[in-house]
Structures are given as structure tokens and as C-alpha cells.
Amino acid sequence: MQYQEGRSNDEWEQAFDEASARKATGRISNAGGYETEIDLKTKKRRLEARIIELKQEIEAIEKVLESKLR
């Protein structure tokens, strides 16, 4: 996630520089950056939720294995 975030930030900065060179409005340039940030936060939340699910599944598997080993 950190690598992807860094890469997206680099792309956003490059797009901003290009827009500035073309004298594009700040609103258009900033919109892409905010969308990228929101998209990354959404992906991060999804990944964190999936990690929680996987940890719960691992715990359930461990409980079953422990009961079978006794």
C-alpha cells in the first residue's frame, strides 16, 4: 500500500506540474489528487477488513486443530 501510495503521489505531482504548465484550473488538477487519495483510503480499509477476517478464520482453524490434538 505504501509503495502504491507513493507512486500515486508521484503521478499526481507530475499531473499537477503538467496542468500548471498548461495553466489548467486548480480545481481540475486537485480533483485528481483527491480522488487518488480517497481511492487509496478505500482500498486500505478493504484490506484492513480482509486482514481482520483472515485472522478470525485462522483463530477458528487453530481452535479446531487444538481440539483434535487433545
N, C-alpha and C positions, 0 to 999 in steps of 0.2 A: 504494500500500500504506500509506504513512504517513497519508494522508487517511482511509482506511478504518479504520486502527488508532485514530486519534484519535476518529473518530466512534463506533467500538465502545466505546472507553473512556468517552466521554461518556454513551452509552446505559447502560453498566454502572454508572456512578456514579449516574445517575438511578434505575435499578432498585434499586440498593443503598439510596439515600435513601428510596425508596418502601417497600422492605421494612423498613427501620428504623422508619419511621413506623407500619407495621402491627405492629411488634415481631416480625417473622419471624425465624427462627433464622439465625444467621450462616452455618451450613453451607449452607443453601439459597441465600442471597444470594451467597456466594462461589463456589458451583458454577458459576453462570452466567458469572461473570467468568473463571474458569479455562478454561471451555470456549471462550469467545471468544478468549482468548489462545492456546490450543492450536490452534484453527481458523486463526487468522491466521498462526501459525508454519508450519502445514502448507501453507497457500496460498503463503506466502513461499518455502518450499522447492521447491514445484512450479514457481513462476515462475522461480526461480533455475535449476532444472534445465532448464526450457524455454529460457531465455536461452543456456545453455551449448550446447544442441542447435542453436539457431539460429545461433550463432557458428560452430559446426562446419560447418553447411550453407553459410554464407557463405564460409568458407575454401575449401571444396571447389569451390564455384562460381567463386571467384576463380582457383583453380588451373587449372580447365578453360579459363576465359577467357584467362588468361595463355598457356597452351599453344597456343591457337588464334590468338592475336595474333602469335606468333613466327614 
